[in-house]
C-alpha cells in the first residue's frame, strides 16, 4: 500500500492528436476537402499516407466518406505525421480547418500534451481535466 503518501507525476501524451480528431470529428468530416483540394496527394508526398491509403480514400465517391477514411487513417498515425497533416491543410487552402483544431499558438485545442496524475493515500488515482484511468499496483 502507498499509505500516507501522495504521489504526483507527469506523463507526456503521444495521443493528443487522436483526442483532437475525436473532439472535432463532426467538424472535420463536414469541412475537410480530402480529395479535390490536393490534400491526399500532399499527404502522400509528405509520406504520411501510403499508396494503398491514398487508393482507399480516393476510391470513395462521397466526400463525407473520404473524410471518414482519412480521419480513421490519421488516428493511427504518429503525432509528427498529424503535424504534417496540419501543414498540408495550409498548403491546400484549408487554413480554416487548421485554425479550428489548434489555438492561436498552434497547439491542439483538446488540451495540453501533459497530464498530471495523482495517486491518493487510498491508492485511488485522479487525472486533471476529469479523465479516469485504472491503475493496478502490484504489491510484493
Secondary structure, 3 states (H helix, E strand, C coil): CCCCCCEEEEEECCCHHHHHHHHCHHHHHHHCCCCCCCHHHHHHHCCCCCHHHHHHHHCCCCHHHHHHHHHHHHCCCCHHHHHHHHHHHHHCCCHHHHHHHECCCCCECCCCCEEEEEECCCCCEEEHHHCCCCCCCCCC
